[in-house]
Amino acid sequence: MVTLPRSIEKWLLCGVLVAGLLPRLYHLRAPLLDNHSFRQTLTAMQSSIYYREGTSLFHPKTMAGRSGVSDLPEFPIYSYLVALLYRAFGFDEIWGRVVSIVFSLAAVFWFYRLTRRFFDEDLSLFASLLFALCPLFIFYSRSFTRQGGMSTFLTVAMLYYFVEFVDTRSTKSMLLAAAAATLGITVHPPSGYVFLPMGCYLFRRDGRSALKQWRLWVLGAIVACLSAAWMCYQAHYLSGGVLSHTFFMRDSKMRDWSSLAYYTQWIDPAFFRSLHRHISDYMLSAWGVFFAAGGLLFLLRDRSAGSRLFLAWLAAACIDAVLDSYPFFICPHEYYYLVFAPPLAFCAALGVYRCCSLSPRFRGVRWFRLAVLGAFSCLFFLPAWRDTRPVFYRVNWNLYAFVMEARDRIPEDALVYTACSGPEALYYTYRYGWWRYRGDLDDARGGEVVRQMEELRAAKGLGYVMVAHAGYPYDNLIADYLASHELLHRLETNEQPVIYYALYRLKER
């Protein structure tokens, strides 16, 4: 096992963290209108309401008229931390990105600590560097979402502290593992997939005698009780007894437990095509996939505790991807693929390390070894970064320009209704009101939107409407209704299918 002087190890780890930080500064001040702007602006809306209304952590809201609605079931610690920074330094979206970046670098740090418990320092540093430079992780860990940096950190931290707890049986590690697991589950419930490698490590080390440890039962009770307490509080108090949607029976490929297709997705070629495309294009590149496959073979042959842990971690990620197949078949929620980033980064690092170790110079000359590993990091990072940038960082500047111009025409106390995409337009008006997702663009849905606007105008005092028009029957019905009202601003665009954005002031009845 390679052993570096403690001071050199610290500097090299700092170098890994700096290398992870630099690409996360790219487009740091761009509007929240790049990839997955829906989730980013919805989360930012929650932070802005915390900041604007000064409510407590346990009263999260997003926009719905002037009263708001608790439609995000996850524990809102991320949004609340951002709101605290707003209060300290002023309202600026950059703080949401900063919080994500800090947690992502913490995830890299704890990933190194976890890997270092079992493997060489150089291998651990190299695996941490590949993890830090995963382009998909870079994007989502500088986005205004809790699912990137924060949830990934909590996943790695709960695994690290559980391993420490199993090894030491200390009360401190038990409490830290309980805190990480509780936050991990409530902030992003799919993080529970990591319970599989935790269980594998526990029973591999202690066997059935593990069940006799009272601290293990205390740990499980803390996590179960606190997680259940939040979910019940959110469902029955914040949401008035209405449970959030977790599956839709109309689609057999998404969480339909009664359908055979749900359990046979392992043999669906579309699943593997989607997984391979995201890993090779946006995570490790084709070279990374090749060496990760080699690293996986090494893991299968090695029966050490660390190898079994990472193998179980990768297996758990695959099971999670099948059982929670939303991004594979329905829509591009790519942050779900981040479950693969830590174990695959380690597999790729292990594949490179074992292959290069065939060279005596690689084994014997430390700086040569570090230079070779750095070169492989660039080989993996640069192609995936090239593919990721145009897809993920592209900003909808037309919508942003329209909302910035329209916002000046809307009184601060006015209620606004938007039907432009998702919550993006309403968020950037910085006004109270309602947003309507552009889903089925037929005349039936268009008529429903018209009726809703009429009801809100009569009952709630709706005064302004922002719409996108792309020529669908849905858009034509809405445009016909708004034609009798006052057009305040219109922005023609060259993008397709959106033809124009428009702001209307509704006339009094």
Beta strands, then each sheet from edge to edge (+ up, - down):
strand 1: 415-419
strand 2: 432-435
strand 3: 464-469
strand 4: 486-492
strand 5: 500-505
sheet 1: 2+ 1+ 3+ 5- 4+
end
